[in-house]
Amino acid sequence: MGKIKEIWCMHHSHLDIGYTHPQPMLLELQSDYIEQAIALCEMTKDYPEEAQFRWTCEAAYPVIRWMEHASPEMTDRFENLVGEGRISITALPMHTTPGVFIQEE
């Protein structure tokens, strides 16, 4: 058998509303994940392209909630990373049906 020459570690999370945690706690966790993703993207900015950290926010609603409470400095950092393609956001609010999103007033 050949020797293992390389191991790739892929970070992964999954948003499953109400399955692992109550919704308010889940939104807090998602906020923490976004801020950790920002920090990791910035920490690895000088790494080779293929080694730079990237993150996908897999539902739009937690991002919208985070942006309502985050500082302008944090949202600027987030938006810069989105512009660089280092952070991406999916279109669905909560992995439900496309187009089903009620804006809170």
The first five atom37 places (N, CA, C, CB, O) and aatype in JSON, in Angstrom:
{
  "aatype": [12, 7, 11, 9, 11, 6, 9, 17, 4, 12, 8, 8, 15, 8, 10, 3, 9, 7, 18, 16, 8, 14, 5, 14, 12, 10, 10, 6, 10, 5, 15, 3, 18, 9, 6, 5, 0, 9, 0, 10, 4, 6, 12, 16, 11, 3, 18, 14, 6, 6, 0, 5, 13, 1, 17, 16, 4, 6, 0, 0, 18, 14, 19, 9, 1, 17, 12, 6, 8, 0, 15, 14, 6, 12, 16, 3, 1, 13, 6, 2, 10, 19, 7, 6, 7, 1, 9, 15, 9, 16, 0, 10, 14, 12, 8, 16, 16, 14, 7, 19, 13, 9, 5, 6, 6],
  "atom_mask": [
    [1, 1, 1, 1, 1],
    [1, 1, 1, 0, 1],
    [1, 1, 1, 1, 1],
    [1, 1, 1, 1, 1],
    [1, 1, 1, 1, 1],
    [1, 1, 1, 1, 1],
    [1, 1, 1, 1, 1],
    [1, 1, 1, 1, 1],
    [1, 1, 1, 1, 1],
    [1, 1, 1, 1, 1],
    [1, 1, 1, 1, 1],
    [1, 1, 1, 1, 1],
    [1, 1, 1, 1, 1],
    [1, 1, 1, 1, 1],
    [1, 1, 1, 1, 1],
    [1, 1, 1, 1, 1],
    [1, 1, 1, 1, 1],
    [1, 1, 1, 0, 1],
    [1, 1, 1, 1, 1],
    [1, 1, 1, 1, 1],
    [1, 1, 1, 1, 1],
    [1, 1, 1, 1, 1],
    [1, 1, 1, 1, 1],
    [1, 1, 1, 1, 1],
    [1, 1, 1, 1, 1],
    [1, 1, 1, 1, 1],
    [1, 1, 1, 1, 1],
    [1, 1, 1, 1, 1],
    [1, 1, 1, 1, 1],
    [1, 1, 1, 1, 1],
    [1, 1, 1, 1, 1],
    [1, 1, 1, 1, 1],
    [1, 1, 1, 1, 1],
    [1, 1, 1, 1, 1],
    [1, 1, 1, 1, 1],
    [1, 1, 1, 1, 1],
    [1, 1, 1, 1, 1],
    [1, 1, 1, 1, 1],
    [1, 1, 1, 1, 1],
    [1, 1, 1, 1, 1],
    [1, 1, 1, 1, 1],
    [1, 1, 1, 1, 1],
    [1, 1, 1, 1, 1],
    [1, 1, 1, 1, 1],
    [1, 1, 1, 1, 1],
    [1, 1, 1, 1, 1],
    [1, 1, 1, 1, 1],
    [1, 1, 1, 1, 1],
    [1, 1, 1, 1, 1],
    [1, 1, 1, 1, 1],
    [1, 1, 1, 1, 1],
    [1, 1, 1, 1, 1],
    [1, 1, 1, 1, 1],
    [1, 1, 1, 1, 1],
    [1, 1, 1, 1, 1],
    [1, 1, 1, 1, 1],
    [1, 1, 1, 1, 1],
    [1, 1, 1, 1, 1],
    [1, 1, 1, 1, 1],
    [1, 1, 1, 1, 1],
    [1, 1, 1, 1, 1],
    [1, 1, 1, 1, 1],
    [1, 1, 1, 1, 1],
    [1, 1, 1, 1, 1],
    [1, 1, 1, 1, 1],
    [1, 1, 1, 1, 1],
    [1, 1, 1, 1, 1],
    [1, 1, 1, 1, 1],
    [1, 1, 1, 1, 1],
    [1, 1, 1, 1, 1],
    [1, 1, 1, 1, 1],
    [1, 1, 1, 1, 1],
    [1, 1, 1, 1, 1],
    [1, 1, 1, 1, 1],
    [1, 1, 1, 1, 1],
    [1, 1, 1, 1, 1],
    [1, 1, 1, 1, 1],
    [1, 1, 1, 1, 1],
    [1, 1, 1, 1, 1],
    [1, 1, 1, 1, 1],
    [1, 1, 1, 1, 1],
    [1, 1, 1, 1, 1],
    [1, 1, 1, 0, 1],
    [1, 1, 1, 1, 1],
    [1, 1, 1, 0, 1],
    [1, 1, 1, 1, 1],
    [1, 1, 1, 1, 1],
    [1, 1, 1, 1, 1],
    [1, 1, 1, 1, 1],
    [1, 1, 1, 1, 1],
    [1, 1, 1, 1, 1],
    [1, 1, 1, 1, 1],
    [1, 1, 1, 1, 1],
    [1, 1, 1, 1, 1],
    [1, 1, 1, 1, 1],
    [1, 1, 1, 1, 1],
    [1, 1, 1, 1, 1],
    [1, 1, 1, 1, 1],
    [1, 1, 1, 0, 1],
    [1, 1, 1, 1, 1],
    [1, 1, 1, 1, 1],
    [1, 1, 1, 1, 1],
    [1, 1, 1, 1, 1],
    [1, 1, 1, 1, 1],
    [1, 1, 1, 1, 1]
  ],
  "atom_positions": [
    [[0.84, -1.19, 0.0], [0.0, 0.0, 0.0], [0.88, 1.25, 0.0], [-0.95, 0.0, 1.22], [1.96, 1.26, 0.59]],
    [[0.4, 2.28, -0.67], [1.11, 3.55, -0.7], [0.96, 4.3, 0.62], [0.0, 0.0, 0.0], [0.01, 4.08, 1.37]],
    [[1.9, 5.16, 0.87], [1.85, 5.97, 2.08], [0.95, 7.18, 1.86], [3.27, 6.41, 2.51], [0.87, 7.72, 0.75]],
    [[0.29, 7.6, 2.92], [-0.52, 8.8, 2.86], [0.42, 9.99, 2.75], [-1.46, 8.93, 4.1], [1.31, 10.16, 3.57]],
    [[0.21, 10.81, 1.73], [1.09, 11.95, 1.49], [0.46, 13.27, 1.9], [1.47, 12.01, 0.04], [1.15, 14.25, 2.16]],
    [[-0.85, 13.28, 1.96], [-1.53, 14.53, 2.26], [-2.89, 14.24, 2.87], [-1.66, 15.41, 0.99], [-3.59, 13.31, 2.45]],
    [[-3.27, 15.04, 3.86], [-4.6, 14.93, 4.48], [-5.24, 16.31, 4.4], [-4.52, 14.42, 5.97], [-4.62, 17.31, 4.78]],
    [[-6.44, 16.37, 3.9], [-7.17, 17.63, 3.82], [-8.23, 17.65, 4.92], [-7.81, 17.82, 2.41], [-9.0, 16.7, 5.05]],
    [[-8.27, 18.72, 5.68], [-9.3, 18.9, 6.71], [-10.27, 19.96, 6.2], [-8.67, 19.32, 8.1], [-9.86, 21.08, 5.87]],
    [[-11.52, 19.62, 6.13], [-12.54, 20.55, 5.65], [-13.46, 20.91, 6.81], [-13.34, 19.92, 4.48], [-14.08, 20.04, 7.41]],
    [[-13.54, 22.2, 7.12], [-14.45, 22.65, 8.17], [-15.87, 22.57, 7.63], [-14.11, 24.1, 8.65], [-16.11, 22.73, 6.43]],
    [[-16.8, 22.31, 8.52], [-18.18, 22.17, 8.08], [-19.1, 22.45, 9.27], [-18.44, 20.75, 7.5], [-18.79, 22.09, 10.4]],
    [[-20.19, 23.08, 8.99], [-21.25, 23.21, 9.98], [-22.57, 23.01, 9.25], [-21.2, 24.61, 10.73], [-22.61, 23.02, 8.02]],
    [[-23.62, 22.84, 9.99], [-24.92, 22.67, 9.37], [-25.96, 23.37, 10.23], [-25.26, 21.17, 9.18], [-26.01, 23.15, 11.44]],
    [[-26.77, 24.18, 9.62], [-27.83, 24.89, 10.31], [-29.09, 24.04, 10.29], [-28.08, 26.28, 9.67], [-29.63, 23.76, 9.22]],
    [[-29.54, 23.62, 11.45], [-30.72, 22.79, 11.55], [-31.6, 23.4, 12.63], [-30.36, 21.29, 11.87], [-31.49, 23.04, 13.81]],
    [[-32.45, 24.32, 12.24], [-33.24, 25.12, 13.18], [-34.09, 24.24, 14.08], [-34.13, 26.1, 12.41], [-34.91, 23.45, 13.61]],
    [[-33.88, 24.38, 15.39], [-34.69, 23.69, 16.37], [-34.31, 22.24, 16.63], [0.0, 0.0, 0.0], [-34.89, 21.61, 17.51]],
    [[-33.35, 21.71, 15.9], [-32.98, 20.31, 16.1], [-31.9, 20.16, 17.16], [-32.51, 19.7, 14.78], [-32.0, 19.29, 18.03]],
    [[-30.89, 20.98, 17.1], [-29.78, 20.85, 18.04], [-29.89, 21.77, 19.23], [-28.48, 21.1, 17.33], [-29.43, 21.43, 20.32]],
    [[-30.5, 22.95, 19.05], [-30.6, 23.95, 20.11], [-31.9, 24.73, 19.95], [-29.37, 24.91, 20.08], [-32.47, 24.77, 18.86]],
    [[-32.38, 25.34, 21.03], [-33.53, 26.24, 20.89], [-33.16, 27.41, 19.96], [-34.01, 26.77, 22.29], [-31.99, 27.79, 19.88]],
    [[-34.14, 27.97, 19.28], [-33.87, 28.99, 18.28], [-33.06, 30.19, 18.8], [-35.17, 29.49, 17.72], [-32.11, 30.59, 18.13]],
    [[-33.38, 30.78, 19.96], [-32.58, 31.92, 20.41], [-31.1, 31.56, 20.62], [-33.15, 32.48, 21.71], [-30.21, 32.35, 20.3]],
    [[-30.85, 30.38, 21.16], [-29.48, 29.93, 21.36], [-28.79, 29.68, 20.02], [-29.44, 28.65, 22.23], [-27.62, 29.99, 19.84]],
    [[-29.54, 29.14, 19.09], [-28.99, 28.87, 17.77], [-28.55, 30.17, 17.08], [-30.03, 28.14, 16.91], [-27.5, 30.21, 16.44]],
    [[-29.36, 31.23, 17.22], [-28.98, 32.51, 16.61], [-27.73, 33.08, 17.27], [-30.14, 33.52, 16.73], [-26.89, 33.68, 16.6]],
    [[-27.58, 32.89, 18.59], [-26.35, 33.31, 19.26], [-25.15, 32.54, 18.73], [-26.48, 33.11, 20.79], [-24.11, 33.12, 18.46]],
    [[-25.31, 31.22, 18.57], [-24.23, 30.41, 18.03], [-23.87, 30.85, 16.62], [-24.61, 28.93, 18.04], [-22.69, 30.95, 16.28]],
    [[-24.88, 31.11, 15.79], [-24.62, 31.55, 14.43], [-23.85, 32.87, 14.41], [-25.94, 31.68, 13.66], [-22.97, 33.08, 13.57]],
    [[-24.19, 33.76, 15.33], [-23.45, 35.04, 15.44], [-21.99, 34.77, 15.78], [-24.1, 35.95, 16.51], [-21.09, 35.39, 15.21]],
    [[-21.77, 33.86, 16.72], [-20.38, 33.5, 17.07], [-19.65, 32.92, 15.86], [-20.37, 32.5, 18.23], [-18.49, 33.23, 15.63]],
    [[-20.33, 32.06, 15.1], [-19.7, 31.44, 13.93], [-19.3, 32.5, 12.9], [-20.64, 30.41, 13.29], [-18.22, 32.43, 12.31]],
    [[-20.17, 33.48, 12.7], [-19.86, 34.54, 11.73], [-18.62, 35.3, 12.18], [-21.07, 35.51, 11.56], [-17.73, 35.57, 11.38]],
    [[-18.56, 35.64, 13.47], [-17.41, 36.4, 13.96], [-16.13, 35.56, 13.95], [-17.69, 36.89, 15.37], [-15.05, 36.09, 13.69]],
    [[-16.25, 34.28, 14.22], [-15.08, 33.4, 14.11], [-14.62, 33.29, 12.66], [-15.4, 32.0, 14.68], [-13.42, 33.27, 12.38]],
    [[-15.58, 33.23, 11.73], [-15.23, 33.15, 10.31], [-14.5, 34.41, 9.86], [-16.5, 32.93, 9.45], [-13.53, 34.34, 9.11]],
    [[-14.96, 35.55, 10.32], [-14.29, 36.81, 9.98], [-12.85, 36.77, 10.49], [-15.04, 38.03, 10.59], [-11.92, 37.08, 9.75]],
    [[-12.69, 36.38, 11.74], [-11.34, 36.33, 12.33], [-10.44, 35.36, 11.58], [-11.43, 35.93, 13.82], [-9.28, 35.67, 11.31]],
    [[-10.96, 34.18, 11.25], [-10.14, 33.18, 10.55], [-9.8, 33.62, 9.13], [-10.87, 31.84, 10.52], [-8.69, 33.38, 8.65]],
    [[-10.74, 34.26, 8.45], [-10.44, 34.79, 7.11], [-9.33, 35.82, 7.18], [-11.71, 35.42, 6.47], [-8.4, 35.79, 6.37]],
    [[-9.43, 36.71, 8.14], [-8.4, 37.74, 8.27], [-7.06, 37.17, 8.71], [-8.86, 38.81, 9.25], [-6.0, 37.62, 8.28]],
    [[-7.12, 36.17, 9.58], [-5.89, 35.54, 10.08], [-5.12, 34.82, 8.97], [-6.23, 34.55, 11.21], [-3.9, 34.7, 9.02]],
    [[-5.84, 34.34, 7.97], [-5.2, 33.54, 6.91], [-5.05, 34.32, 5.6], [-6.01, 32.28, 6.66], [-4.75, 33.72, 4.57]],
    [[-5.24, 35.63, 5.63], [-5.2, 36.44, 4.39], [-3.87, 36.37, 3.67], [-5.51, 37.88, 4.71], [-3.83, 36.53, 2.45]],
    [[-2.77, 36.13, 4.4], [-1.46, 36.06, 3.76], [-1.03, 34.64, 3.42], [-0.41, 36.69, 4.66], [0.08, 34.41, 2.94]],
    [[-1.91, 33.68, 3.65], [-1.63, 32.29, 3.28], [-1.73, 32.16, 1.77], [-2.6, 31.31, 3.99], [-2.31, 33.03, 1.11]],
    [[-1.18, 31.09, 1.21], [-1.41, 30.84, -0.22], [-2.92, 30.77, -0.49], [-0.69, 29.51, -0.68], [-3.69, 30.36, 0.39]],
    [[-3.33, 31.15, -1.68], [-4.75, 31.21, -2.04], [-5.52, 29.95, -1.63], [-4.89, 31.42, -3.54], [-6.61, 30.03, -1.06]],
    [[-4.94, 28.8, -1.92], [-5.65, 27.54, -1.64], [-5.73, 27.22, -0.15], [-4.97, 26.39, -2.35], [-6.47, 26.32, 0.25]],
    [[-4.98, 27.94, 0.68], [-4.99, 27.67, 2.12], [-5.75, 28.73, 2.91], [-3.56, 27.57, 2.63], [-5.87, 28.62, 4.13]],
    [[-6.25, 29.74, 2.23], [-6.99, 30.79, 2.93], [-8.35, 30.27, 3.38], [-7.16, 32.03, 2.03], [-9.02, 29.53, 2.65]],
    [[-8.73, 30.66, 4.58], [-10.01, 30.22, 5.14], [-11.16, 30.87, 4.38], [-10.1, 30.56, 6.65], [-11.11, 32.05, 4.04]],
    [[-12.18, 30.08, 4.12], [-13.41, 30.57, 3.5], [-14.6, 30.03, 4.28], [-13.49, 30.13, 2.0], [-14.51, 28.99, 4.94]],
    [[-15.71, 30.73, 4.2], [-16.89, 30.32, 4.97], [-18.15, 30.63, 4.18], [-16.93, 31.02, 6.35], [-18.22, 31.65, 3.5]],
    [[-19.12, 29.75, 4.27], [-20.43, 29.99, 3.68], [-21.45, 30.05, 4.8], [-20.8, 28.88, 2.65], [-21.61, 29.1, 5.56]],
    [[-22.14, 31.17, 4.9], [-23.27, 31.29, 5.82], [-24.44, 30.62, 5.11], [-23.59, 32.83, 6.21], [-24.92, 31.13, 4.1]],
    [[-24.88, 29.49, 5.62], [-25.81, 28.67, 4.83], [-27.27, 29.05, 4.95], [-25.65, 27.27, 5.22], [-28.13, 28.35, 4.42]],
    [[-27.58, 30.13, 5.63], [-28.93, 30.68, 5.65], [-28.81, 32.19, 5.85], [-29.81, 30.03, 6.79], [-27.95, 32.66, 6.58]],
    [[-29.68, 32.94, 5.19], [-29.59, 34.4, 5.22], [-30.1, 35.0, 6.53], [-30.38, 34.99, 4.06], [-29.58, 36.02, 6.99]],
    [[-31.11, 34.39, 7.14], [-31.72, 34.98, 8.34], [-30.72, 35.21, 9.48], [-32.84, 34.1, 8.82], [-30.71, 36.3, 10.04]],
    [[-29.89, 34.23, 9.85], [-28.92, 34.5, 10.91], [-27.96, 35.64, 10.57], [-28.13, 33.25, 11.21], [-27.52, 36.37, 11.46]],
    [[-27.63, 35.81, 9.3], [-26.76, 36.92, 8.89], [-27.48, 38.25, 9.07], [-26.3, 36.75, 7.41], [-26.9, 39.21, 9.57]],
    [[-28.74, 38.29, 8.65], [-29.53, 39.52, 8.81], [-29.63, 39.88, 10.3], [-30.95, 39.35, 8.19], [-29.44, 41.04, 10.67]],
    [[-29.93, 38.89, 11.14], [-30.02, 39.15, 12.59], [-28.68, 39.61, 13.15], [-30.49, 37.88, 13.34], [-28.64, 40.53, 13.97]],
    [[-27.59, 38.99, 12.72], [-26.27, 39.38, 13.19], [-25.97, 40.82, 12.79], [-25.19, 38.43, 12.63], [-25.46, 41.6, 13.59]],
    [[-26.29, 41.18, 11.55], [-26.01, 42.54, 11.06], [-26.8, 43.59, 11.82], [-26.32, 42.64, 9.57], [-26.35, 44.73, 11.94]],
    [[-27.97, 43.24, 12.33], [-28.76, 44.19, 13.11], [-28.09, 44.55, 14.43], [-30.15, 43.61, 13.38], [-28.33, 45.63, 14.98]],
    [[-27.24, 43.65, 14.94], [-26.64, 43.86, 16.26], [-25.12, 44.06, 16.22], [-26.95, 42.69, 17.14], [-24.53, 44.47, 17.22]],
    [[-24.5, 43.78, 15.11], [-23.04, 43.89, 15.0], [-22.63, 45.36, 14.89], [-22.52, 43.09, 13.79], [-23.41, 46.2, 14.44]],
    [[-21.41, 45.63, 15.28], [-20.89, 47.0, 15.17], [-20.66, 47.33, 13.69], [-19.57, 47.16, 15.98], [-20.48, 46.43, 12.87]],
    [[-20.67, 48.62, 13.35], [-20.37, 49.01, 11.97], [-19.0, 48.49, 11.52], [-20.41, 50.53, 11.83], [-18.83, 48.12, 10.36]],
    [[-18.04, 48.45, 12.42], [-16.7, 47.95, 12.08], [-16.77, 46.46, 11.69], [-15.72, 48.15, 13.27], [-16.13, 46.03, 10.73]],
    [[-17.55, 45.68, 12.46], [-17.68, 44.24, 12.15], [-18.42, 44.04, 10.83], [-18.42, 43.5, 13.29], [-18.03, 43.19, 10.03]],
    [[-19.48, 44.8, 10.6], [-20.22, 44.62, 9.34], [-19.36, 45.04, 8.15], [-21.54, 45.42, 9.36], [-19.46, 44.44, 7.08]],
    [[-18.53, 46.08, 8.32], [-17.61, 46.47, 7.25], [-16.62, 45.35, 6.94], [-16.85, 47.75, 7.63], [-16.35, 45.04, 5.78]],
    [[-16.07, 44.75, 7.99], [-15.12, 43.64, 7.8], [-15.8, 42.49, 7.07], [-14.56, 43.15, 9.16], [-15.24, 41.91, 6.15]],
    [[-17.03, 42.16, 7.49], [-17.81, 41.09, 6.87], [-18.03, 41.39, 5.39], [-19.17, 40.9, 7.6], [-17.78, 40.55, 4.53]],
    [[-18.51, 42.6, 5.1], [-18.8, 42.98, 3.72], [-17.55, 42.95, 2.85], [-19.43, 44.37, 3.68], [-17.61, 42.57, 1.68]],
    [[-16.41, 43.35, 3.39], [-15.16, 43.28, 2.64], [-14.82, 41.84, 2.28], [-14.01, 43.91, 3.45], [-14.4, 41.56, 1.15]],
    [[-15.0, 40.94, 3.22], [-14.7, 39.53, 2.97], [-15.69, 38.92, 1.96], [-14.74, 38.73, 4.28], [-15.31, 38.07, 1.16]],
    [[-16.94, 39.35, 2.01], [-17.91, 38.91, 1.01], [-17.46, 39.39, -0.37], [-19.36, 39.44, 1.34], [-17.5, 38.64, -1.34]],
    [[-17.03, 40.64, -0.44], [-16.54, 41.2, -1.7], [-15.33, 40.48, -2.25], [0.0, 0.0, 0.0], [-15.15, 40.38, -3.47]],
    [[-14.49, 39.96, -1.35], [-13.31, 39.21, -1.76], [-13.62, 37.76, -2.11], [-12.27, 39.25, -0.67], [-12.76, 37.03, -2.6]],
    [[-14.86, 37.33, -1.87], [-15.22, 35.94, -2.12], [-14.76, 34.98, -1.04], [0.0, 0.0, 0.0], [-14.75, 33.77, -1.25]],
    [[-14.39, 35.5, 0.1], [-13.92, 34.66, 1.2], [-15.07, 34.21, 2.1], [-12.88, 35.41, 2.03], [-15.0, 33.16, 2.72]],
    [[-16.14, 35.02, 2.15], [-17.36, 34.65, 2.85], [-18.49, 34.76, 1.85], [-17.62, 35.56, 4.13], [-18.56, 35.72, 1.07]],
    [[-19.38, 33.78, 1.86], [-20.55, 33.83, 0.98], [-21.81, 33.58, 1.81], [-20.43, 32.78, -0.18], [-21.75, 33.05, 2.93]],
    [[-22.93, 33.97, 1.24], [-24.22, 33.85, 1.93], [-25.19, 33.17, 0.97], [-24.76, 35.24, 2.4], [-25.3, 33.55, -0.19]],
    [[-25.9, 32.18, 1.46], [-26.91, 31.55, 0.62], [-28.16, 32.42, 0.57], [-27.25, 30.12, 1.13], [-28.35, 33.28, 1.43]],
    [[-28.99, 32.2, -0.4], [-30.15, 33.06, -0.62], [-31.34, 32.72, 0.27], [-30.57, 32.99, -2.05], [-32.13, 33.6, 0.61]],
    [[-31.47, 31.47, 0.64], [-32.66, 31.08, 1.4], [-32.57, 31.57, 2.84], [-32.83, 29.55, 1.38], [-31.5, 31.53, 3.44]],
    [[-33.68, 32.04, 3.39], [-33.65, 32.53, 4.77], [-33.37, 31.43, 5.79], [-34.95, 33.2, 5.1], [-32.63, 31.65, 6.75]],
    [[-33.95, 30.24, 5.6], [-33.8, 29.16, 6.58], [-33.88, 27.78, 5.97], [-34.86, 29.29, 7.64], [-34.43, 26.87, 6.6]],
    [[-33.38, 27.56, 4.8], [-33.47, 26.25, 4.13], [-34.9, 25.79, 3.97], [-32.68, 25.21, 4.92], [-35.21, 24.61, 4.14]],
    [[-35.76, 26.7, 3.64], [-37.16, 26.3, 3.42], [-37.48, 26.47, 1.94], [-38.15, 27.15, 4.31], [-36.73, 25.99, 1.1]],
    [[-38.54, 27.13, 1.63], [-38.94, 27.32, 0.24], [-38.44, 28.67, -0.25], [-40.46, 27.22, 0.09], [-38.61, 29.67, 0.44]],
    [[-37.83, 28.74, -1.42], [-37.37, 30.03, -1.94], [-38.51, 31.04, -2.01], [-36.73, 29.86, -3.33], [-39.64, 30.7, -2.37]],
    [[-38.21, 32.26, -1.66], [-39.2, 33.32, -1.76], [-40.1, 33.46, -0.55], [0.0, 0.0, 0.0], [-40.9, 34.39, -0.49]],
    [[-39.99, 32.57, 0.42], [-40.8, 32.66, 1.61], [-39.99, 33.37, 2.69], [-41.26, 31.24, 2.1], [-39.23, 32.75, 3.43]],
    [[-40.16, 34.68, 2.75], [-39.42, 35.46, 3.73], [-40.28, 36.65, 4.13], [-38.04, 35.92, 3.17], [-40.57, 37.52, 3.31]],
    [[-40.67, 36.7, 5.37], [-41.5, 37.77, 5.86], [-40.61, 38.79, 6.55], [-42.6, 37.24, 6.81], [-39.95, 38.47, 7.53]],
    [[-40.6, 40.0, 6.05], [-39.78, 41.07, 6.62], [-40.46, 41.57, 7.89], [-39.56, 42.23, 5.61], [-41.64, 41.91, 7.87]],
    [[-39.7, 41.62, 8.97], [-40.23, 42.16, 10.23], [-40.29, 43.67, 10.14], [-39.37, 41.71, 11.44], [-39.41, 44.3, 9.56]],
    [[-41.33, 44.26, 10.71], [-41.47, 45.72, 10.67], [-41.09, 46.32, 11.98], [-42.89, 46.13, 10.31], [-41.13, 47.54, 12.14]]
  ]
}
